[in-house]
Structure formats: structure tokens, C-alpha cells
Amino acid sequence: MSSSSIRRVAALAATLLVTAQIIMLQIPGGGSEAQAAASELAPFQRVWSRTDEPIAAGKVARTWMWGPAAVSDLSYEPYVESPGGQRIVQYFDKSRMEITQPGAPDDGLWYVTNGLLVVELVSGRRQIGDAASELRTPANVNVAGDPDDTSGPTYASFGSLLDAQPAASGSFLTRRLT
């Protein structure tokens, strides 16, 4: 996947909402391998508090980075470079938080990282290492709205746009997702 494709998917991610049911249905094993210890929750809570608690408290008016609350418990998922081949993850409405190297110094900023969840849902490639992935089926579920609404775009419907040439600056956009 080219870097421009990744940037396009990342831009789309800012507008996409993901429900816990969709995440758990579309990522087999997502969060089910084993539950992480409650003591590992503090770094995730700190990141959420720094970015999204001001929204929840009504102190700022902007979009959520993660969402109003976690939609899963902490869990372990396969990741080649993590100790024991497992990293700690937690899913939110808009993204996934990860601790890939729990033995690294907790610098308060980069210890918890943001996953490529939307990239995985669009491409069907689940990241299981820095350079390793599993090929799965792109998620044929709605990006937003009711799960039974067949009129909206699915994550899979964005796959055809990953390598599309960008529209010329100033041109009218007339293409529709089907």
C-alpha cells in the first residue's frame, strides 16, 4: 500500500465511526485471546483523559479522538515483536489503543499508540507485527449508521479508492461509492 493510500485511509478514519459489535464481528479473535490485567489499564486511561475527557466534560467542542468510552476490555492480541508475541489492546468507538512494548519506558506520550484499525477494516490486512499481517476479508459492514441500512458505504467499499489517482485541484467531485 502506497504512502498516499495510507494518508487517504487515515483521512477517512477521522470521519468514520465504529461500533463495538462491528469491531468484534469483523476482527475474529479481536480481544478474545486473553484479558489483560487491570493494572495495565492506567496508561490507556491516561491517554483517553488527555485527549477525550475535555470533550466528555463539555470543556471543548471538537470531535472525539477515541470516543466517549472504551467498547472493550483490555485484551492481548498477536503481535510478532511484542514480548511473548502478544500486545495489549483496547478498542474504542473510533480507534484502537495499543501497548506493543510494555517493558519500554512509559514516557506518557508514545507508550500507548494508535492502531491502524480503519486501514485493517478497509484493506482486510490485520497487522500482527511491524512488517507482518494476516490477509482477511475487508469488512463488509457499514462505516456508520444502523447495521441493517444497506444504502450506506461499507469499509470494503473504500478499498477501490486506495490506489485511485487524486482529483485535480479545483475539480468537482462526482464519483459515488457503490
GROMACS elastic network, one bead per residue, 0.5 to 0.9 nm:
[ bonds ]
;  ai    aj funct       b0    kb
    1     4     6  0.83095   500
    1     5     6  0.62329   500
    1     6     6  0.68500   500
    1   162     6  0.78326   500
    1   163     6  0.79236   500
    2     5     6  0.51316   500
    2     6     6  0.64048   500
    2     7     6  0.87560   500
    2   162     6  0.84167   500
    2   163     6  0.76281   500
    3     6     6  0.50038   500
    3     7     6  0.61812   500
    3     8     6  0.86435   500
    4     7     6  0.50044   500
    4     8     6  0.62054   500
    4     9     6  0.86550   500
    4   162     6  0.82427   500
    4   163     6  0.80940   500
    5     8     6  0.51023   500
    5     9     6  0.62511   500
    5    10     6  0.85564   500
    5   161     6  0.81066   500
    5   163     6  0.59157   500
    5   164     6  0.82059   500
    6     9     6  0.51165   500
    6    10     6  0.60500   500
    6    11     6  0.85745   500
    6   119     6  0.74030   500
    6   162     6  0.76154   500
    7    11     6  0.61209   500
    7    12     6  0.86228   500
    8    11     6  0.51036   500
    8    12     6  0.62890   500
    8    13     6  0.86383   500
    8   161     6  0.85243   500
    8   162     6  0.70984   500
    9    12     6  0.50399   500
    9    13     6  0.61716   500
    9   118     6  0.72125   500
    9   119     6  0.61404   500
    9   122     6  0.80992   500
    9   158     6  0.83941   500
    9   161     6  0.88879   500
    9   162     6  0.71982   500
   10    14     6  0.68663   500
   10   116     6  0.83144   500
   10   118     6  0.75709   500
   10   119     6  0.73662   500
   11    14     6  0.56020   500
   11    15     6  0.75926   500
   12    15     6  0.56153   500
   12    16     6  0.64906   500
   12   118     6  0.83279   500
   13    16     6  0.50799   500
   13    17     6  0.80403   500
   13    94     6  0.78722   500
   13    95     6  0.85453   500
   13   117     6  0.87392   500
   13   118     6  0.59996   500
   13   119     6  0.81806   500
   14    17     6  0.84126   500
   14    63     6  0.87273   500
   14    65     6  0.80038   500
   14    94     6  0.80961   500
   15    94     6  0.88587   500
   16    94     6  0.69397   500
   16   118     6  0.81971   500
   16   143     6  0.59347   500
   16   144     6  0.65402   500
   17    67     6  0.88327   500
   17    93     6  0.62398   500
   17    94     6  0.53596   500
   17    95     6  0.86313   500
   17   143     6  0.62109   500
   17   144     6  0.54245   500
   17   145     6  0.84215   500
   18    21     6  0.84126   500
   18    22     6  0.66110   500
   18    23     6  0.68253   500
   18    92     6  0.79704   500
   18    93     6  0.50718   500
   18    94     6  0.54879   500
   18    95     6  0.76613   500
   18   118     6  0.88069   500
   18   142     6  0.86409   500
   18   143     6  0.66013   500
   18   144     6  0.67597   500
   19    22     6  0.52986   500
   19    23     6  0.63322   500
   19    24     6  0.86965   500
   19    71     6  0.77115   500
   19    92     6  0.80965   500
   19    93     6  0.55290   500
   19    94     6  0.79747   500
   19   144     6  0.82541   500
   20    23     6  0.51312   500
   20    24     6  0.60680   500
   20    25     6  0.84250   500
   20    70     6  0.88322   500
   20    71     6  0.53546   500
   20    72     6  0.71068   500
   20    91     6  0.75980   500
   20    92     6  0.74325   500
   20    93     6  0.66751   500
   21    24     6  0.52612   500
   21    25     6  0.59595   500
   21    26     6  0.84007   500
   21    71     6  0.87943   500
   22    25     6  0.51656   500
   22    26     6  0.58824   500
   22    27     6  0.83394   500
   22   139     6  0.86782   500
   22   141     6  0.70933   500
   22   142     6  0.84508   500
   22   147     6  0.83779   500
   23    26     6  0.53158   500
   23    27     6  0.59407   500
   23    28     6  0.87819   500
   23    30     6  0.75166   500
   23    91     6  0.80443   500
   23    93     6  0.89284   500
   23   117     6  0.88801   500
   23   121     6  0.87389   500
   24    27     6  0.55309   500
   24    28     6  0.66989   500
   24    29     6  0.76146   500
   24    30     6  0.57469   500
   24    31     6  0.75842   500
   24    32     6  0.88791   500
   24    72     6  0.88437   500
   25    28     6  0.63657   500
   25    29     6  0.88048   500
   25    30     6  0.82590   500
   26    30     6  0.82469   500
   26   121     6  0.76343   500
   26   137     6  0.87124   500
   26   138     6  0.84609   500
   26   139     6  0.60374   500
   26   140     6  0.84738   500
   26   141     6  0.82477   500
   27    30     6  0.50639   500
   27    31     6  0.87335   500
   27   121     6  0.82854   500
   27   126     6  0.81121   500
   27   136     6  0.88522   500
   27   139     6  0.86733   500
   28    31     6  0.86177   500
   28    32     6  0.83850   500
   29    32     6  0.50265   500
   29    33     6  0.61690   500
   29    77     6  0.78402   500
   30    33     6  0.74052   500
   30    75     6  0.82788   500
   30    76     6  0.85699   500
   30    77     6  0.69317   500
   30    91     6  0.89760   500
   31    34     6  0.70226   500
   31    35     6  0.73413   500
   31    72     6  0.73432   500
   31    73     6  0.74346   500
   31    74     6  0.72312   500
   31    76     6  0.63644   500
   31    77     6  0.65708   500
   31    89     6  0.74310   500
   31    90     6  0.76177   500
   31    91     6  0.82574   500
   32    35     6  0.71854   500
   32    75     6  0.68241   500
   32    76     6  0.76763   500
   32    77     6  0.80280   500
   33    75     6  0.69176   500
   33    76     6  0.59340   500
   33    77     6  0.62896   500
   33    78     6  0.84545   500
   34    74     6  0.86621   500
   34    75     6  0.55244   500
   34    76     6  0.55200   500
   34    77     6  0.79298   500
   35    38     6  0.87628   500
   35    73     6  0.71038   500
   35    74     6  0.58202   500
   35    76     6  0.62947   500
   35    88     6  0.87784   500
   36    39     6  0.83815   500
   36    40     6  0.68719   500
   36    41     6  0.83663   500
   36    73     6  0.80473   500
   36    74     6  0.52446   500
   36    76     6  0.62168   500
   36    88     6  0.67450   500
   36    89     6  0.84838   500
   37    40     6  0.56155   500
   37    41     6  0.75428   500
   37    74     6  0.76160   500
   37    75     6  0.83777   500
   38    41     6  0.54583   500
   38    42     6  0.82073   500
   38    74     6  0.77866   500
   39    42     6  0.65367   500
   40    43     6  0.68246   500
   40    44     6  0.78954   500
   40    74     6  0.79983   500
   40    88     6  0.82950   500
   41    44     6  0.54624   500
   41    45     6  0.62560   500
   41    46     6  0.87448   500
   41    74     6  0.70891   500
   42    45     6  0.50624   500
   42    46     6  0.60843   500
   42    47     6  0.87368   500
   43    46     6  0.50583   500
   43    47     6  0.63515   500
   43    48     6  0.87159   500
   43    99     6  0.87568   500
   43   106     6  0.82912   500
   43   108     6  0.76625   500
   43   111     6  0.78461   500
   43   112     6  0.67859   500
   44    47     6  0.52780   500
   44    48     6  0.62529   500
   44    49     6  0.85535   500
   44    89     6  0.89740   500
   44    90     6  0.78453   500
   44    97     6  0.70488   500
   44    98     6  0.83297   500
   44    99     6  0.87477   500
   44   112     6  0.68258   500
   45    48     6  0.51292   500
   45    49     6  0.59483   500
   45    50     6  0.85521   500
   46    49     6  0.50913   500
   46    50     6  0.61833   500
   46    51     6  0.87595   500
   46   108     6  0.80409   500
   47    50     6  0.52150   500
   47    51     6  0.63266   500
   47    52     6  0.82676   500
   47    97     6  0.89229   500
   47   108     6  0.79951   500
   47   109     6  0.78911   500
   47   112     6  0.73921   500
   48    51     6  0.53378   500
   48    52     6  0.53835   500
   48    53     6  0.64909   500
   48    65     6  0.84881   500
   48    66     6  0.71243   500
   48    67     6  0.86627   500
   48    69     6  0.84879   500
   49    52     6  0.56774   500
   49    54     6  0.74586   500
   50    53     6  0.64456   500
   50    54     6  0.76027   500
   51    54     6  0.70107   500
   51    55     6  0.81060   500
   51    64     6  0.79640   500
   51    65     6  0.67544   500
   51    66     6  0.80514   500
   52    55     6  0.53061   500
   52    56     6  0.64586   500
   52    57     6  0.87587   500
   52    63     6  0.87233   500
   52    64     6  0.60080   500
   52    65     6  0.64532   500
   52    66     6  0.68879   500
   52    67     6  0.70885   500
   52    68     6  0.71706   500
   52    69     6  0.89944   500
   53    57     6  0.60378   500
   53    58     6  0.85490   500
   53    59     6  0.86198   500
   53    68     6  0.80628   500
   54    57     6  0.50841   500
   54    58     6  0.62031   500
   54    59     6  0.50865   500
   54    60     6  0.58228   500
   54    61     6  0.86390   500
   55    58     6  0.51068   500
   55    59     6  0.59570   500
   55    60     6  0.52713   500
   55    61     6  0.63467   500
   55    62     6  0.69449   500
   55    63     6  0.78418   500
   55    64     6  0.70821   500
   55    68     6  0.82900   500
   56    59     6  0.77264   500
   56    60     6  0.85162   500
   56    64     6  0.89125   500
   56    68     6  0.65542   500
   57    60     6  0.79441   500
   58    61     6  0.70047   500
   63    67     6  0.86239   500
   64    67     6  0.51558   500
   64    68     6  0.72696   500
   64    94     6  0.78931   500
   65    94     6  0.68394   500
   65    95     6  0.78420   500
   66    69     6  0.77129   500
   66    70     6  0.80778   500
   66    91     6  0.86382   500
   66    92     6  0.56263   500
   66    93     6  0.61731   500
   66    94     6  0.50098   500
   66    95     6  0.56758   500
   66    96     6  0.77504   500
   66    97     6  0.85343   500
   67    70     6  0.73000   500
   67    71     6  0.89744   500
   67    92     6  0.59690   500
   67    93     6  0.50123   500
   67    94     6  0.58011   500
   67    95     6  0.80695   500
   68    92     6  0.81098   500
   68    93     6  0.75227   500
   69    92     6  0.64695   500
   69    93     6  0.73858   500
   70    73     6  0.74316   500
   70    90     6  0.70826   500
   70    91     6  0.59753   500
   70    93     6  0.69641   500
   71    90     6  0.78871   500
   71    91     6  0.56796   500
   71    92     6  0.50484   500
   71    93     6  0.64198   500
   72    75     6  0.82502   500
   72    90     6  0.60228   500
   72    91     6  0.53702   500
   72    92     6  0.70490   500
   73    89     6  0.85041   500
   73    90     6  0.61854   500
   73    91     6  0.76599   500
   74    88     6  0.66919   500
   74    89     6  0.57164   500
   74    91     6  0.79747   500
   75    87     6  0.81537   500
   75    88     6  0.56011   500
   75    89     6  0.54782   500
   75    90     6  0.65033   500
   76    79     6  0.89918   500
   76    86     6  0.56710   500
   76    87     6  0.53049   500
   76    89     6  0.60661   500
   76    90     6  0.87658   500
   77    85     6  0.82720   500
   77    86     6  0.52660   500
   77    87     6  0.55013   500
   77    88     6  0.65626   500
   77    89     6  0.69475   500
   77   128     6  0.81161   500
   78    82     6  0.82050   500
   78    84     6  0.88661   500
   78    85     6  0.56759   500
   78    87     6  0.63726   500
   78   127     6  0.88809   500
   78   128     6  0.57369   500
   78   129     6  0.79821   500
   79    82     6  0.55908   500
   79    83     6  0.85355   500
   79    84     6  0.86010   500
   79    85     6  0.50681   500
   79    86     6  0.50437   500
   79    87     6  0.58324   500
   79   100     6  0.75868   500
   79   127     6  0.76946   500
   79   130     6  0.80691   500
   79   132     6  0.84624   500
   80    83     6  0.81435   500
   80    84     6  0.81569   500
   80    86     6  0.71666   500
   80    87     6  0.87653   500
   80   128     6  0.61391   500
   80   130     6  0.75393   500
   80   131     6  0.89581   500
   80   132     6  0.75684   500
   81    84     6  0.83740   500
   81    85     6  0.62476   500
   81    86     6  0.81348   500
   81    87     6  0.86325   500
   81   100     6  0.75954   500
   81   101     6  0.80604   500
   81   128     6  0.86575   500
   81   129     6  0.59581   500
   81   130     6  0.70056   500
   82    86     6  0.54545   500
   82    87     6  0.56321   500
   82    99     6  0.87633   500
   82   100     6  0.54546   500
   82   101     6  0.57059   500
   82   102     6  0.80630   500
   82   129     6  0.81623   500
   83    86     6  0.62485   500
   83    87     6  0.74678   500
   83   100     6  0.82129   500
   83   101     6  0.70583   500
   83   102     6  0.79608   500
   83   103     6  0.84546   500
   84    87     6  0.83988   500
   85   128     6  0.89933   500
   85   129     6  0.88732   500
   86   100     6  0.78600   500
   87    98     6  0.69753   500
   87    99     6  0.59505   500
   87   101     6  0.73088   500
   87   102     6  0.79733   500
   88    97     6  0.83577   500
   88    98     6  0.57211   500
   88    99     6  0.51797   500
   88   100     6  0.66148   500
   88   101     6  0.88485   500
   88   102     6  0.81420   500
   89    96     6  0.67644   500
   89    97     6  0.55623   500
   89    99     6  0.64456   500
   89   100     6  0.84401   500
   89   115     6  0.88566   500
   90    95     6  0.88030   500
   90    96     6  0.57287   500
   90    97     6  0.52877   500
   90    98     6  0.66567   500
   91    94     6  0.81036   500
   91    95     6  0.62189   500
   91    97     6  0.64000   500
   91    98     6  0.88756   500
   92    95     6  0.52823   500
   92    96     6  0.58235   500
   92    97     6  0.77498   500
   93    96     6  0.83614   500
   94   117     6  0.86797   500
   94   118     6  0.86894   500
   95   114     6  0.70803   500
   95   115     6  0.66615   500
   95   116     6  0.77611   500
   95   117     6  0.61200   500
   95   118     6  0.75887   500
   96   113     6  0.84127   500
   96   114     6  0.59145   500
   96   115     6  0.50600   500
   96   116     6  0.75887   500
   96   117     6  0.64190   500
   97   112     6  0.64026   500
   97   113     6  0.57353   500
   97   115     6  0.59698   500
   98   111     6  0.85291   500
   98   112     6  0.55355   500
   98   113     6  0.51885   500
   98   114     6  0.62001   500
   98   115     6  0.64298   500
   99   102     6  0.59765   500
   99   111     6  0.64583   500
   99   112     6  0.50542   500
   99   113     6  0.64285   500
  100   111     6  0.82165   500
  100   112     6  0.78680   500
  100   113     6  0.79859   500
  101   104     6  0.55511   500
  101   105     6  0.89341   500
  101   111     6  0.77600   500
  102   105     6  0.80994   500
  102   106     6  0.82684   500
  102   111     6  0.79040   500
  103   106     6  0.83876   500
  104   107     6  0.86750   500
  104   111     6  0.73697   500
  105   108     6  0.87951   500
  105   111     6  0.73023   500
  106   109     6  0.77727   500
  106   110     6  0.76793   500
  106   111     6  0.52494   500
  106   112     6  0.84056   500
  107   110     6  0.64160   500
  107   111     6  0.60909   500
  108   111     6  0.62135   500
  108   112     6  0.79290   500
  109   112     6  0.70743   500
  109   113     6  0.85451   500
  110   113     6  0.60216   500
  114   117     6  0.85812   500
  115   118     6  0.84592   500
  115   119     6  0.89835   500
  115   127     6  0.88713   500
  116   119     6  0.52928   500
  116   120     6  0.62039   500
  116   121     6  0.87691   500
  116   126     6  0.86892   500
  116   127     6  0.78053   500
  117   120     6  0.50394   500
  117   121     6  0.61908   500
  117   122     6  0.86607   500
  117   126     6  0.81839   500
  117   127     6  0.88035   500
  118   122     6  0.60627   500
  118   123     6  0.83875   500
  118   155     6  0.77660   500
  119   122     6  0.52570   500
  119   123     6  0.58804   500
  119   124     6  0.79128   500
  119   125     6  0.77698   500
  119   126     6  0.85492   500
  120   123     6  0.52930   500
  120   124     6  0.52589   500
  120   125     6  0.50476   500
  120   126     6  0.51983   500
  120   127     6  0.71938   500
  120   136     6  0.88293   500
  120   138     6  0.75235   500
  120   139     6  0.84925   500
  121   124     6  0.54957   500
  121   125     6  0.75177   500
  121   126     6  0.79656   500
  121   137     6  0.83284   500
  121   138     6  0.54639   500
  121   139     6  0.51072   500
  121   140     6  0.85608   500
  121   155     6  0.59340   500
  121   156     6  0.71684   500
  122   125     6  0.81883   500
  122   137     6  0.88944   500
  122   138     6  0.53168   500
  122   139     6  0.63509   500
  122   140     6  0.87528   500
  122   154     6  0.84092   500
  122   156     6  0.50493   500
  122   157     6  0.76159   500
  122   158     6  0.62101   500
  122   159     6  0.55775   500
  122   162     6  0.89104   500
  123   126     6  0.83687   500
  123   135     6  0.86456   500
  123   136     6  0.83086   500
  123   137     6  0.77792   500
  123   138     6  0.54042   500
  123   139     6  0.82166   500
  123   155     6  0.83352   500
  123   156     6  0.71858   500
  123   158     6  0.85165   500
  123   159     6  0.60329   500
  123   162     6  0.85711   500
  124   134     6  0.81823   500
  124   135     6  0.59359   500
  124   139     6  0.68302   500
  124   156     6  0.80932   500
  125   133     6  0.58648   500
  125   134     6  0.55263   500
  125   136     6  0.57536   500
  125   137     6  0.78132   500
  125   138     6  0.76948   500
  126   132     6  0.86033   500
  126   133     6  0.52556   500
  126   134     6  0.51362   500
  126   135     6  0.65175   500
  126   136     6  0.69854   500
  127   130     6  0.75064   500
  127   131     6  0.78897   500
  127   132     6  0.62033   500
  127   134     6  0.66089   500
  128   131     6  0.79538   500
  128   132     6  0.54649   500
  128   134     6  0.68457   500
  129   133     6  0.64946   500
  130   133     6  0.84093   500
  136   139     6  0.87917   500
  137   140     6  0.81929   500
  137   156     6  0.83936   500
  138   141     6  0.89879   500
  138   155     6  0.68785   500
  138   157     6  0.87073   500
  138   159     6  0.79023   500
  139   142     6  0.84012   500
  139   154     6  0.70783   500
  139   155     6  0.54467   500
  139   156     6  0.53030   500
  139   157     6  0.88322   500
  140   153     6  0.89113   500
  140   154     6  0.54411   500
  140   155     6  0.60607   500
  140   156     6  0.52477   500
  140   157     6  0.76566   500
  141   144     6  0.87407   500
  141   147     6  0.68891   500
  141   153     6  0.81110   500
  141   155     6  0.63308   500
  141   156     6  0.76268   500
  142   145     6  0.67492   500
  142   146     6  0.74180   500
  142   147     6  0.60489   500
  142   148     6  0.83599   500
  142   149     6  0.76122   500
  142   150     6  0.78603   500
  142   151     6  0.89255   500
  142   152     6  0.63026   500
  142   153     6  0.58444   500
  142   155     6  0.65716   500
  142   156     6  0.89567   500
  143   147     6  0.89512   500
  143   152     6  0.75538   500
  143   153     6  0.62093   500
  143   154     6  0.51519   500
  143   155     6  0.57445   500
  144   147     6  0.80440   500
  144   152     6  0.76997   500
  144   153     6  0.81358   500
  144   154     6  0.82474   500
  145   148     6  0.85752   500
  145   149     6  0.71633   500
  145   152     6  0.78427   500
  146   149     6  0.54066   500
  146   150     6  0.88226   500
  147   150     6  0.79480   500
  149   152     6  0.65280   500
  150   153     6  0.80728   500
  150   154     6  0.88925   500
  151   178     6  0.86320   500
  152   177     6  0.86882   500
  152   178     6  0.84658   500
  153   156     6  0.80954   500
  153   157     6  0.60338   500
  153   158     6  0.77509   500
  153   177     6  0.65431   500
  153   178     6  0.69934   500
  154   157     6  0.51803   500
  154   158     6  0.71727   500
  155   158     6  0.56643   500
  155   159     6  0.73603   500
  156   159     6  0.54039   500
  156   160     6  0.81838   500
  157   160     6  0.66238   500
  157   161     6  0.81788   500
  157   177     6  0.66014   500
  157   178     6  0.68261   500
  158   161     6  0.54156   500
  158   162     6  0.70372   500
  158   177     6  0.75382   500
  159   162     6  0.55662   500
  159   163     6  0.83957   500
  160   163     6  0.70443   500
  160   164     6  0.71883   500
  161   165     6  0.83601   500
  162   165     6  0.88246   500
  163   166     6  0.89410   500
  164   167     6  0.88758   500
  165   168     6  0.89726   500
  166   169     6  0.86329   500
  167   170     6  0.83477   500
  167   171     6  0.66709   500
  167   172     6  0.83936   500
  167   173     6  0.76105   500
  168   171     6  0.55366   500
  168   172     6  0.87256   500
  169   172     6  0.88991   500
  173   176     6  0.87559   500
